[in-house]
Amino acid sequence: MAGDLVELVKRLGEPRVAVVGDAMLDRYVWGDADRISQEAPVILLQADRREERLGGAASVATMLAALGAKVSLASVVGDDSEGIRVQRMLAASGVDTVALLPDESRPTTLKERYIGRAQQRHPQQMIRVDYEVRTPLSTPLERTLFDRIESQISTADIVLVSDYGKGMCTPSLMRSVVAACRRLGKRLIADPLRGGDYEKYRGCSAITPNRLEAGLALGTSVRTIDEALRVATKLRDDLELEAAVVTLDKDGMVLAGRGNAVHFATRARQVYDITGAGDMVLAVLGLALAVGADYADAVRLANAAGGLEVERVGVATITRDELIADLLHMPTVDKVFDLPELLIELGNRRRGGHRIAFTNGCFDILHAGHVQYLREARAQADVLIVGLNSDAGVRSLKGNERPINDIESRALVLGALQAVDGVVVFDEPTPAKLIEAIRPDVLVKGSDYEREQIVGADFVESYGGRVHRAVLRPGASTSAFLRKIKAA
């Protein structure tokens, strides 16, 4: 089954996708949250980074662009600096913004999230502050917007609606978009707003509510898989849809299509943040349907993509290569990277708010001292990368009788450890170039090294990183073990 989905990803091509909906700007303020304020019993965030990403329909558009689609976005922003930022960020992502219109009567929707790390790791959202209005578009602006939407529908392979209830997807606009899609023979998939009247989605090809949204729409609750199957079937029938897809967070998704309703489970994930998961599901579902996939395969692929999204903090894009790797359960099976692959992986981890620790060594005969050391190194950050000396490098350091185990064996054993997230081999006498390329947040070396002896320490501290000297297990060393073996 995974092989079929991998083949689907490989044939996604460059479909044209028209996205309609509420564009937003997401701002993230990151910092360490390990103190209580002296002024009040509240957590004090020591901010150290600010970041802006696109949200809502704008995030759907950028997710699609990152996955290789040709994307246009029809939306409304305020006539303000945030609106200019949204336009520029979309353009930089390759999204067509001809139908992105300014509205002087409203601000650009801004969601400001404050993300705290406890003991310099484990980023968690502390609070979100929203700046927005939800008044419907004026009739003249709605007409102007629809004229541009209709032009984009005519050239699109599929149309996606991302409705966050900020006033853009009015019932009259939705009726016009549905009618245009039917007239032009285009599929229309909508991610609906929470609660409210779902009548405006009547005639769409499909909708993708989550369990809470679906339950509110029908005045019920969705706790079990059976309840989800019934709700999806009722939404499909009541709204005259081809299909209804209900997302169920840790329980996967259900699909009520032309035949019976079906449940698709998902594998367990390390959930950091659910923000953006619904956007990713809509983007990947639409992308797969645009190239001719059936609903079942499209839902399976969207299920995997949504799982990847929750492993990252905030709204983040993914690439086709990352999706394929996840479908093949990589790199959890094979954690050995070459440097270019590693830098891509670490870029994605950093966008997810993760901090990177780095250490290096020969790790010839793995023993309890190594395991203790690597556990302590991993505890300093969210990701541990190990620089592994090549066979030639080990010989230059230890003599011609070493290594006992070749590079493939050493890398395989290291990658099997839970504490290790990635292994990269280097040939140089020192890991200096590797450290400069990776730019770790924490550089770890054993306590048998003085600070001045640690390669890369000055460089890491120059940009605000830190050096950690790990405690060594007494009497545990490869040389000592080899002496015991020879003596025996």
C-alpha positions in Angstrom: 0.0 0.0 0.0 2.8 2.4 0.8 4.4 1.7 -2.5 1.2 2.7 -4.3 1.1 6.0 -2.5 4.8 6.6 -3.3 4.0 6.1 -7.0 1.1 8.5 -6.6 3.4 11.2 -5.2 5.8 10.6 -8.0 3.1 11.3 -10.6 1.6 14.4 -9.0 3.0 16.6 -11.8 2.2 20.3 -11.8 -1.6 20.6 -11.6 -3.2 24.0 -11.5 -5.0 24.6 -8.2 -7.2 27.6 -7.4 -7.5 28.3 -3.7 -10.3 30.5 -2.3 -10.6 31.5 1.3 -9.5 33.5 4.3 -5.8 34.5 4.1 -4.1 35.1 7.4 -0.7 36.0 8.8 0.7 33.8 11.6 3.4 35.4 13.8 5.4 33.3 16.2 7.4 34.6 19.1 9.9 32.0 20.4 11.7 31.9 23.7 12.7 30.1 26.9 9.9 29.8 29.5 11.6 28.6 32.7 10.8 31.4 35.2 7.8 32.9 36.9 7.3 36.7 36.7 7.9 38.6 39.9 5.0 40.9 39.0 2.3 38.2 38.8 2.0 34.4 39.0 2.5 34.0 35.3 5.2 32.3 33.1 7.9 34.7 31.9 8.8 34.2 28.2 12.4 35.3 27.4 11.9 35.9 23.7 14.8 35.2 21.4 13.2 34.9 17.9 10.3 36.1 15.9 9.0 34.5 12.8 6.1 35.0 10.3 4.3 32.4 8.3 1.2 32.4 6.2 -2.0 31.0 7.6 -5.5 29.9 6.5 -6.1 29.8 2.8 -2.6 31.4 2.3 -1.0 28.4 4.1 -2.9 26.0 1.9 -1.6 27.8 -1.2 2.0 27.7 0.0 1.7 24.1 1.0 0.5 23.3 -2.5 3.3 25.4 -4.0 5.9 23.5 -1.9 4.5 20.3 -3.3 4.9 21.4 -6.9 1.5 22.6 -7.8 0.8 25.8 -9.8 -1.3 27.8 -7.4 -3.5 30.9 -7.4 -5.1 32.4 -4.3 -8.3 34.4 -4.2 -8.7 36.2 -0.9 -9.0 39.6 0.9 -6.5 41.2 3.2 -6.5 44.6 5.0 -5.0 47.7 3.5 -2.1 47.5 6.0 1.4 46.4 6.5 0.4 42.9 7.4 -1.5 42.7 4.1 1.6 43.8 2.2 3.6 41.1 4.0 1.0 38.4 3.0 1.2 39.5 -0.6 5.0 39.5 -0.7 5.3 36.1 1.1 2.8 34.5 -1.3 4.7 35.9 -4.3 8.0 34.7 -2.9 6.4 31.2 -2.7 5.4 31.3 -6.4 1.6 31.8 -5.7 -0.4 33.9 -8.2 -1.9 36.8 -6.2 -3.9 38.5 -9.0 -7.1 37.8 -7.0 -5.7 38.9 -3.6 -7.7 42.1 -3.0 -7.2 44.8 -0.3 -10.2 45.9 1.8 -9.8 49.2 3.7 -12.7 48.3 6.0 -10.9 45.4 7.8 -7.4 44.6 9.1 -5.5 41.6 7.8 -6.2 38.7 10.1 -3.2 38.2 12.3 -2.7 35.3 14.8 0.2 35.9 17.1 1.5 32.8 18.9 3.9 32.7 21.8 6.0 29.5 21.9 7.9 28.7 25.1 10.7 26.1 25.6 11.1 24.5 29.0 14.8 24.1 29.9 15.7 25.2 26.3 13.7 22.4 24.7 10.2 21.0 24.2 8.6 24.0 22.4 4.9 24.5 23.4 2.3 27.1 22.5 1.6 29.3 25.6 -1.0 31.7 24.3 -2.4 33.0 21.0 -3.5 36.6 20.4 -5.8 37.3 17.4 -6.3 40.6 15.6 -9.3 40.3 13.2 -12.8 41.2 12.2 -15.4 38.8 10.8 -17.8 41.0 9.0 -18.9 39.8 5.6 -17.5 41.3 2.4 -19.3 44.3 0.9 -21.4 43.4 -2.1 -19.2 45.4 -4.6 -16.0 43.8 -3.3 -17.6 40.4 -3.4 -18.6 40.9 -7.0 -15.1 42.0 -8.0 -13.6 39.1 -6.2 -15.9 36.6 -7.9 -15.0 37.9 -11.3 -11.4 37.1 -10.6 -12.2 33.7 -9.0 -14.3 32.7 -12.1 -11.3 33.5 -14.4 -9.1 31.3 -12.2 -11.6 28.4 -12.1 -11.6 28.2 -15.9 -7.9 27.3 -16.0 -7.7 25.2 -12.8 -7.6 21.4 -12.5 -9.3 21.7 -9.1 -10.7 24.4 -6.7 -10.1 24.4 -2.9 -12.0 26.5 -0.4 -10.4 27.2 3.0 -13.2 28.8 5.1 -12.1 30.1 8.5 -15.2 32.2 9.0 -13.5 35.6 8.7 -16.2 37.0 6.4 -14.9 36.1 3.0 -16.7 32.9 2.1 -20.2 34.4 2.3 -23.1 32.2 1.4 -23.7 34.2 -1.8 -20.0 33.9 -2.8 -20.0 30.2 -2.1 -23.2 29.7 -4.2 -21.5 31.5 -7.1 -18.3 29.5 -6.8 -20.2 26.2 -6.6 -22.3 27.2 -9.7 -19.2 28.2 -11.6 -17.4 24.9 -10.8 -20.4 22.9 -11.9 -20.8 24.9 -15.1 -17.1 24.5 -15.9 -16.8 20.9 -14.8 -14.3 21.5 -12.0 -14.2 19.6 -8.7 -14.6 21.8 -5.6 -13.3 20.7 -2.2 -14.1 22.8 0.9 -12.6 22.8 4.4 -15.6 24.2 6.3 -15.8 26.6 9.2 -16.6 25.5 12.7 -20.3 25.3 13.4 -22.7 27.4 11.5 -25.0 26.5 8.6 -23.3 24.1 6.1 -26.0 24.8 3.5 -23.6 27.0 1.7 -21.4 24.0 0.9 -24.3 22.2 -0.9 -23.2 21.0 -4.3 -19.4 20.9 -3.5 -17.6 17.8 -4.6 -16.4 17.1 -1.0 -15.9 18.7 2.4 -13.2 18.0 5.0 -14.4 19.0 8.5 -12.7 17.7 11.6 -14.6 15.7 14.2 -15.6 18.8 16.2 -16.7 20.7 13.2 -18.7 17.8 11.8 -20.4 17.2 15.1 -21.4 20.9 15.5 -22.7 21.0 12.0 -25.2 18.2 12.8 -25.8 19.0 16.5 -24.1 15.9 17.7 -20.8 14.6 19.0 -18.2 12.5 17.3 -16.4 10.4 19.8 -16.1 7.0 18.1 -15.2 5.7 14.7 -18.8 4.5 14.2 -20.2 7.9 15.0 -17.7 9.5 12.6 -18.9 7.1 9.8 -22.5 8.0 10.4 -21.8 11.7 10.5 -19.8 11.6 7.3 -22.5 9.6 5.5 -25.2 12.1 6.7 -23.1 15.1 5.5 -22.6 13.5 2.1 -26.3 12.8 1.7 -27.7 16.0 3.1 -25.4 18.3 1.1 -25.4 16.2 -2.1 -21.7 15.7 -2.1 -19.5 13.1 -3.9 -17.8 12.5 -0.6 -17.4 13.7 3.0 -14.1 13.3 4.7 -14.0 13.7 8.5 -10.6 14.0 10.1 -10.2 12.4 13.5 -6.8 13.5 14.8 -5.1 10.4 16.4 -7.8 8.1 14.9 -7.1 9.0 11.3 -9.9 9.8 8.9 -13.2 8.5 7.6 -14.4 8.7 4.1 -18.1 8.5 3.0 -17.9 8.3 -0.8 -20.3 6.8 -3.4 -20.2 3.4 -1.7 -19.9 2.5 2.0 -18.2 4.8 4.5 -14.6 3.6 5.3 -12.2 4.3 8.2 -8.5 5.0 7.5 -6.2 4.6 10.6 -3.0 6.6 11.0 0.2 5.5 12.7 1.2 6.9 16.1 3.0 10.3 15.9 4.9 12.5 18.3 2.5 15.4 18.2 4.1 18.9 18.7 1.3 21.1 17.4 -2.0 20.4 15.5 -1.8 23.9 13.9 -2.0 23.6 10.1 -2.9 19.9 10.0 -6.3 20.6 8.4 -4.7 22.9 5.8 -2.3 20.1 4.9 -5.1 17.6 4.6 -7.0 19.9 2.2 -3.9 20.7 0.1 -2.8 17.1 -0.4 -6.3 15.7 -0.9 -6.9 18.3 -3.6 -3.5 17.7 -5.2 -4.1 14.0 -5.4 -7.6 14.4 -6.8 -6.4 16.9 -9.3 -4.1 14.3 -11.0 -6.9 11.6 -11.1 -6.5 9.7 -7.9 -9.6 8.2 -6.4 -10.9 9.4 -3.0 -9.5 6.4 -1.1 -5.9 6.9 -2.2 -6.2 10.7 -1.9 -7.4 10.3 1.7 -4.6 7.8 2.5 -2.0 10.3 1.2 -3.6 13.2 3.0 -3.6 11.1 6.2 0.1 10.7 6.0 0.7 14.4 5.2 -1.4 15.5 8.1 0.6 13.3 10.4 3.8 14.9 9.2 2.4 18.3 9.9 1.5 17.6 13.5 5.2 16.6 14.2 6.2 20.3 13.6 5.4 23.4 15.5 3.1 25.8 13.7 2.1 25.8 10.1 4.9 24.3 8.0 5.3 23.1 4.4 6.5 19.7 3.3 8.1 18.5 0.1 7.4 15.5 -2.0 10.7 13.9 -0.9 9.7 14.3 2.7 6.3 12.8 2.1 7.9 9.8 0.2 10.4 9.3 3.0 7.6 9.3 5.6 5.6 6.8 3.5 8.6 4.5 3.5 9.2 5.1 7.2 12.4 6.9 6.6 14.6 8.1 8.2 13.4 6.2 11.2 14.7 3.0 9.6 17.9 4.5 8.1 19.2 7.5 10.0 22.4 7.8 8.0 22.5 11.0 5.9 24.9 12.6 3.6 25.5 16.3 4.4 23.1 17.9 1.8 20.3 15.5 2.9 21.0 16.2 6.6 20.9 20.0 6.1 17.5 19.7 4.4 16.2 17.6 7.3 17.6 20.0 9.9 16.0 22.9 8.1 12.6 21.3 8.4 13.3 20.4 12.1 14.2 24.0 12.8 11.1 25.3 11.1 9.3 23.1 13.5 11.0 24.8 16.5 13.4 22.0 17.3 16.9 22.6 18.7 19.8 20.7 17.4 22.6 19.0 19.4 25.8 17.7 17.8 28.5 15.5 18.9 31.2 13.4 17.2 33.4 10.4 17.7 34.7 7.0 16.4 32.1 4.9 18.2 34.0 1.8 17.2 32.8 -0.8 19.8 29.6 0.6 21.3 29.4 0.1 25.1 27.6 1.4 28.1 29.7 4.5 28.3 28.7 5.5 24.8 25.0 4.9 25.5 25.1 7.0 28.7 27.0 9.7 26.8 24.6 9.8 23.9 21.6 9.9 26.2 23.0 12.9 28.0 23.8 14.6 24.6 20.2 14.0 23.4 18.8 15.5 26.6 20.4 18.9 25.7 18.1 19.5 22.7 15.2 18.0 20.6 17.5 16.4 17.9 20.9 14.7 18.2 23.2 14.5 15.2 26.3 12.4 15.5 29.3 13.1 13.3 31.1 9.7 12.7 34.7 9.5 11.8 35.3 7.5 8.6 37.5 4.4 8.6 40.4 6.4 7.3 39.8 9.1 10.0 39.7 6.4 12.7 43.1 5.0 11.5 44.7 8.4 11.6 43.5 8.9 15.2 43.8 5.4 16.6 46.4 3.5 14.4 46.2 0.9 11.7 44.6 -1.7 13.9 41.4 0.4 14.2 38.6 0.6 13.5 37.5 -2.9 14.6 34.1 -2.3 12.9 33.9 -0.7 9.5 31.9 2.5 8.8 28.7 0.8 7.6 28.6 -1.3 10.8 29.3 1.6 13.1 26.7 3.8 11.4 24.0 1.1 11.5 24.5 0.4 15.2 24.5 4.1 16.1 21.4 4.7 14.1 19.6 2.0 16.0 19.9 3.9 19.2 16.8 5.8 20.3 18.9 8.8 21.5 20.4 9.3 18.0 18.3 11.1 15.3 20.9 11.2 12.6 24.4 10.1 11.7 26.7 11.8 9.2 30.2 10.5 8.2 33.1 12.9 7.8 36.7 12.3 6.5 38.4 15.4 7.8 40.8 15.2 10.8 38.3 17.3 12.9 34.5 17.9 12.6 35.0 21.7 12.2 33.5 21.9 8.7 30.6 19.8 9.7 29.9 21.9 12.7 30.0 25.1 10.6 27.6 23.6 8.1 25.2 22.3 10.8 25.4 25.2 13.2 24.1 23.2 16.2 22.4 24.9 19.1 24.4 22.7 21.5 27.8 21.2 20.9 28.4 18.2 23.1 31.8 16.7 24.1 33.0 14.5 26.9 34.1 16.0 30.2 37.6 14.7 29.5 38.0 17.6 27.1 38.6 21.1 28.5 36.5 23.8 27.0 39.5 25.2 25.1 40.2 21.8 23.5 36.7 21.3 22.0 36.7 21.8 18.2 34.0 24.2 17.2 33.3 25.7 20.6 34.2 29.3 19.7 32.2 29.1 16.5 29.0 27.7 18.2 29.2 30.3 21.0 29.7 33.1 18.4 26.0 32.9 17.3 24.5 32.2 20.7 24.9 28.4 20.9 26.3 26.6 23.9 28.9 23.9 24.7 28.0 21.0 27.0 30.6 18.7 28.6 29.0 15.4 29.2 29.8 13.2 32.3 31.7 10.1 31.3 31.1 6.6 32.8 34.1 5.6 34.9 36.2 2.9 33.3 34.1 2.7 30.2 36.2 3.2 27.0 36.8 1.3 23.8 40.6 1.0 24.5 39.9 -0.4 28.0 37.6 -3.0 26.5 40.1 -4.0 23.9 42.8 -4.5 26.5 40.4 -6.8 28.5 39.7 -8.8 25.4 43.3 -9.2 24.5 44.1 -10.2 28.1 41.4 -12.8 28.0 
